[in-house]
Amino acid sequence: MIVVAVVGVMAAIAYPSYLEFVREARRTDAMSTLLTAQLEQEKFRANNITYASTAASLGVSTTSPDSFYSIAVASSAANSFIVTATPAGNQIGDGCGTFAVDQGGANHTAGYADADCWNR
C-alpha cells in the first residue's frame, strides 16, 4: 500500500511538469507557422502595395500544422501587419498565450508572448 501511495505522489508531481514540457514543445508549431506567414506577407507586399489582410490571401492555413494554434492576420496596412497564433485545443492552458509576428519579426508587445516564450 505504501508503494501505491509513493507512486501516486510521484505521479502527482511529475505529471504537471510533463504537461508543461509538452506545451513548450508544441510552441514550435506556432513559431514555425508564424515565420512562414511573415515570409508570405513579405512576398505578398512585393507584388502588391500593401500587406495581406487574411491568412487565405497568403496561402496560410487558419490552423497550425498540428492544430495547436489558430492563425489569423490581426491587422494589416500598407506598412505593417500583425499575424497571431492563438492557443487551441490542448494548448489553451499554455502560459505564453498568443504568439505574434509583425513586419519586424517576433512581436513582444503587451498581450503577446514575451521573448522568454520565443526562446524556450
Backbone as JSON, one array per atom type, in Angstrom:
{
  "sequence": "MIVVAVVGVMAAIAYPSYLEFVREARRTDAMSTLLTAQLEQEKFRANNITYASTAASLGVSTTSPDSFYSIAVASSAANSFIVTATPAGNQIGDGCGTFAVDQGGANHTAGYADADCWNR",
  "N": [[0.81, -1.19, 0.0], [1.98, 1.19, 0.72], [3.76, 1.54, -1.37], [2.04, 2.08, -3.49], [1.02, 4.53, -2.65], [3.36, 6.1, -2.67], [4.0, 5.99, -5.4], [1.74, 7.28, -6.38], [2.07, 9.89, -5.31], [4.46, 10.62, -6.57], [3.6, 10.6, -9.23], [1.73, 12.65, -9.13], [3.38, 14.82, -8.82], [5.11, 14.68, -11.03], [3.46, 14.69, -13.34], [2.29, 17.36, -13.88], [4.68, 18.69, -14.56], [5.44, 17.28, -16.81], [3.29, 17.94, -18.52], [3.79, 20.69, -18.88], [6.25, 20.57, -20.19], [5.43, 19.35, -22.59], [3.69, 21.33, -23.58], [5.54, 23.41, -24.01], [7.09, 22.25, -26.03], [5.2, 22.15, -28.06], [4.99, 24.78, -28.8], [6.66, 25.36, -30.89], [5.16, 24.75, -33.08], [3.5, 26.97, -33.38], [5.44, 29.0, -33.72], [6.9, 28.26, -36.07], [4.87, 28.34, -37.97], [4.1, 31.03, -37.84], [6.46, 32.31, -38.69], [6.57, 31.41, -41.3], [4.23, 32.64, -42.23], [5.01, 35.3, -41.96], [7.04, 35.47, -43.88], [5.49, 34.96, -46.16], [3.86, 37.21, -46.08], [5.71, 39.21, -46.73], [6.37, 38.43, -49.32], [3.87, 38.8, -50.5], [3.55, 41.57, -50.23], [5.6, 42.46, -51.86], [4.53, 42.12, -54.34], [2.27, 43.62, -54.3], [0.7, 46.66, -53.11], [0.39, 46.7, -50.45], [0.17, 44.91, -47.3], [-1.17, 41.57, -46.86], [-4.54, 40.96, -45.79], [-5.78, 38.73, -44.81], [-5.32, 35.3, -43.76], [-5.85, 33.46, -45.73], [-5.33, 34.89, -48.08], [-2.64, 34.79, -48.07], [-2.1, 32.19, -48.49], [-1.88, 30.64, -46.3], [-2.81, 28.37, -43.79], [-5.59, 28.56, -41.47], [-5.18, 27.24, -39.19], [-2.49, 25.92, -37.27], [0.03, 23.54, -38.42], [-0.08, 21.23, -36.71], [-2.42, 21.71, -35.44], [-2.48, 23.02, -32.96], [-2.63, 25.7, -32.64], [-4.52, 28.62, -33.58], [-4.45, 30.52, -36.47], [-4.23, 33.89, -37.51], [-4.59, 36.96, -39.34], [-4.14, 39.7, -37.63], [-3.99, 42.43, -37.96], [-3.47, 44.66, -40.71], [-1.78, 46.81, -43.0], [-0.54, 49.28, -45.3], [2.14, 49.56, -44.55], [2.56, 47.85, -42.4], [1.89, 44.87, -40.42], [0.26, 42.4, -38.38], [0.43, 39.11, -37.47], [-1.14, 36.51, -35.8], [-0.88, 33.72, -33.51], [-2.97, 31.86, -31.81], [-3.45, 29.91, -28.9], [-4.99, 26.69, -29.15], [-7.26, 23.96, -28.56], [-5.66, 21.37, -26.77], [-3.58, 23.03, -26.12], [-4.45, 25.33, -24.98], [-4.1, 25.92, -22.23], [-1.52, 26.91, -22.04], [0.92, 28.99, -20.65], [2.19, 31.01, -22.09], [0.46, 32.0, -23.96], [-0.85, 33.91, -26.66], [1.07, 34.05, -29.59], [2.87, 36.3, -31.72], [3.79, 37.84, -34.85], [5.28, 40.54, -36.64], [6.02, 43.01, -39.18], [8.64, 43.4, -38.45], [9.54, 41.13, -37.22], [9.42, 38.84, -34.46], [6.81, 39.74, -32.29], [6.65, 41.32, -29.28], [4.95, 42.86, -27.79], [2.57, 44.13, -25.36], [0.18, 41.74, -24.4], [0.94, 39.75, -26.1], [3.04, 36.82, -26.51], [6.07, 36.85, -24.65], [9.64, 37.52, -25.03], [10.98, 35.48, -23.66], [9.26, 33.3, -23.95], [9.47, 32.85, -26.68], [12.06, 31.97, -26.77], [12.19, 29.58, -25.38]],
  "CA": [[0.0, 0.0, 0.0], [2.89, 2.33, 0.76], [4.3, 1.69, -2.72], [0.99, 2.74, -4.28], [0.98, 5.93, -2.21], [4.57, 6.76, -3.16], [3.84, 6.14, -6.85], [0.73, 8.32, -6.56], [2.68, 11.19, -5.02], [5.41, 10.9, -7.65], [2.83, 10.92, -10.43], [1.11, 13.97, -8.93], [4.43, 15.82, -9.0], [5.7, 14.57, -12.37], [2.51, 14.94, -14.43], [2.26, 18.77, -14.29], [5.95, 19.02, -15.23], [5.35, 16.67, -18.14], [2.38, 18.76, -19.33], [4.48, 21.93, -19.23], [7.24, 20.21, -21.21], [4.69, 19.13, -23.84], [3.24, 22.65, -24.07], [6.71, 24.12, -24.53], [7.45, 21.63, -27.3], [4.18, 22.5, -29.06], [5.12, 26.18, -29.21], [7.33, 25.41, -32.19], [4.08, 24.71, -34.06], [3.11, 28.38, -33.59], [6.57, 29.78, -34.21], [7.22, 27.95, -37.46], [3.76, 28.82, -38.8], [4.18, 32.49, -37.89], [7.59, 32.72, -39.52], [6.13, 31.17, -42.67], [3.27, 33.7, -42.55], [5.77, 36.54, -42.12], [7.68, 35.39, -45.19], [4.44, 35.1, -47.17], [3.45, 38.62, -46.08], [6.71, 39.97, -47.48], [6.18, 38.09, -50.74], [2.62, 39.44, -50.93], [3.78, 43.02, -50.35], [6.48, 42.69, -53.0], [3.69, 42.11, -55.54], [1.1, 44.48, -54.06], [1.11, 47.89, -52.41], [0.02, 46.57, -49.04], [0.24, 43.55, -46.77], [-2.43, 40.82, -46.94], [-5.41, 41.14, -44.62], [-6.28, 37.43, -44.35], [-4.4, 34.18, -43.92], [-6.15, 32.85, -47.02], [-4.62, 35.66, -49.11], [-1.23, 34.4, -48.0], [-1.98, 30.76, -48.71], [-1.55, 30.06, -45.0], [-3.99, 27.81, -43.13], [-6.02, 29.25, -40.25], [-4.7, 26.44, -38.06], [-1.1, 25.49, -37.43], [0.07, 22.17, -38.96], [-0.5, 20.24, -35.73], [-3.7, 22.21, -34.91], [-2.37, 23.5, -31.59], [-2.82, 27.15, -32.67], [-5.33, 29.25, -34.62], [-3.65, 31.56, -37.12], [-5.05, 34.98, -38.06], [-3.98, 38.27, -39.58], [-4.83, 40.57, -36.67], [-4.09, 43.76, -38.58], [-2.58, 44.87, -41.85], [-1.84, 48.12, -43.64], [0.48, 49.39, -46.34], [3.48, 49.45, -43.98], [2.66, 46.99, -41.22], [0.93, 43.78, -40.22], [0.45, 41.51, -37.23], [-0.16, 37.78, -37.62], [-1.15, 35.9, -34.47], [-1.12, 32.3, -33.3], [-3.67, 31.75, -30.53], [-3.55, 28.51, -28.5], [-6.25, 25.98, -29.38], [-7.28, 22.58, -28.09], [-4.88, 21.05, -25.57], [-2.57, 24.05, -25.89], [-5.1, 26.51, -24.39], [-3.57, 26.21, -20.91], [-0.13, 27.37, -22.09], [1.11, 30.3, -20.03], [2.69, 32.02, -23.03], [-0.68, 32.59, -24.66], [-0.82, 34.19, -28.09], [2.32, 34.48, -30.22], [2.62, 37.22, -32.84], [4.89, 38.41, -35.63], [4.93, 41.7, -37.46], [7.0, 43.24, -40.24], [9.98, 43.43, -37.87], [9.86, 39.84, -36.61], [8.59, 38.47, -33.31], [6.18, 40.89, -31.65], [6.6, 41.06, -27.84], [4.19, 43.91, -27.11], [1.58, 43.68, -24.37], [-0.86, 40.87, -24.9], [1.54, 38.67, -26.88], [4.11, 36.08, -25.84], [7.3, 37.62, -24.5], [10.87, 36.96, -25.61], [11.28, 34.22, -22.99], [8.45, 32.25, -24.57], [10.04, 32.57, -28.0], [13.37, 31.33, -26.61], [12.13, 28.3, -24.67]],
  "C": [[0.86, 1.27, 0.0], [3.46, 2.61, -0.63], [3.3, 2.43, -3.61], [0.91, 4.22, -3.91], [2.18, 6.7, -2.73], [4.47, 7.0, -4.67], [2.81, 7.23, -7.15], [1.28, 9.71, -6.34], [3.66, 11.56, -6.13], [4.69, 11.29, -8.93], [2.21, 12.31, -10.32], [2.13, 15.09, -9.12], [4.93, 15.83, -10.45], [4.74, 14.98, -13.48], [2.41, 16.42, -14.82], [3.55, 19.21, -15.0], [5.96, 18.47, -16.65], [4.45, 17.5, -19.04], [3.04, 20.06, -19.76], [5.54, 21.67, -20.3], [6.56, 20.03, -22.57], [4.22, 20.46, -24.42], [4.39, 23.44, -24.66], [7.11, 23.56, -25.89], [6.47, 22.01, -28.41], [4.29, 23.94, -29.53], [5.82, 26.31, -30.55], [6.31, 25.35, -33.32], [3.63, 26.14, -34.4], [4.24, 29.15, -34.24], [6.86, 29.52, -35.68], [6.12, 28.45, -38.4], [3.82, 30.34, -38.93], [5.34, 32.97, -38.76], [7.3, 32.47, -41.0], [5.17, 32.27, -43.11], [3.99, 35.03, -42.76], [6.45, 36.57, -43.49], [6.66, 35.59, -46.31], [3.92, 36.53, -47.23], [4.44, 39.46, -46.9], [6.62, 39.68, -48.97], [4.95, 38.8, -51.29], [2.86, 40.93, -51.16], [4.7, 43.35, -51.52], [5.69, 42.78, -54.31], [2.48, 43.01, -55.44], [1.59, 45.74, -53.35], [0.82, 47.85, -50.92], [0.27, 45.13, -48.59], [-1.13, 42.9, -46.86], [-3.23, 40.98, -45.66], [-6.0, 39.83, -44.11], [-5.22, 36.36, -44.55], [-4.61, 33.52, -45.27], [-5.43, 33.57, -48.16], [-3.15, 35.29, -49.18], [-1.01, 32.94, -48.38], [-1.59, 30.02, -47.45], [-2.85, 29.56, -44.36], [-4.34, 28.62, -41.87], [-5.74, 28.42, -39.0], [-3.26, 26.04, -38.33], [-1.08, 24.02, -37.88], [-0.4, 21.09, -37.98], [-1.78, 20.63, -35.0], [-3.65, 22.63, -33.45], [-2.6, 25.01, -31.49], [-3.74, 27.55, -33.81], [-4.54, 30.43, -35.16], [-4.57, 32.61, -37.71], [-4.18, 36.2, -38.34], [-4.76, 39.24, -38.72], [-4.98, 41.98, -37.21], [-3.13, 43.82, -39.75], [-2.82, 46.25, -42.43], [-0.76, 48.14, -44.72], [1.88, 49.12, -45.79], [3.63, 48.46, -42.85], [1.62, 45.89, -41.23], [1.23, 43.11, -38.89], [-0.28, 40.22, -37.56], [-0.04, 37.11, -36.26], [-1.37, 34.39, -34.53], [-1.68, 32.16, -31.89], [-3.8, 30.28, -30.14], [-4.95, 27.94, -28.71], [-6.13, 24.57, -28.81], [-6.51, 22.39, -26.8], [-3.83, 22.1, -25.22], [-3.14, 25.27, -25.17], [-4.51, 26.87, -23.02], [-2.14, 26.73, -20.89], [-0.01, 28.78, -21.56], [1.61, 31.38, -20.97], [1.56, 32.67, -23.82], [-0.43, 32.77, -26.14], [0.56, 34.68, -28.54], [1.96, 35.4, -31.38], [3.91, 37.59, -33.54], [4.37, 39.63, -36.36], [6.03, 41.89, -38.49], [8.44, 43.27, -39.74], [10.41, 42.12, -37.25], [8.91, 39.52, -35.48], [8.09, 39.73, -32.62], [6.0, 40.55, -30.17], [5.78, 42.11, -27.09], [3.15, 43.3, -26.18], [0.5, 42.84, -25.03], [-0.33, 39.7, -25.73], [2.67, 38.02, -26.1], [5.4, 36.89, -25.79], [8.51, 36.88, -25.08], [11.24, 35.63, -24.95], [10.51, 33.06, -23.6], [9.0, 31.87, -25.94], [11.35, 31.8, -27.87], [13.33, 29.99, -25.9], [11.92, 27.18, -25.64]]
}
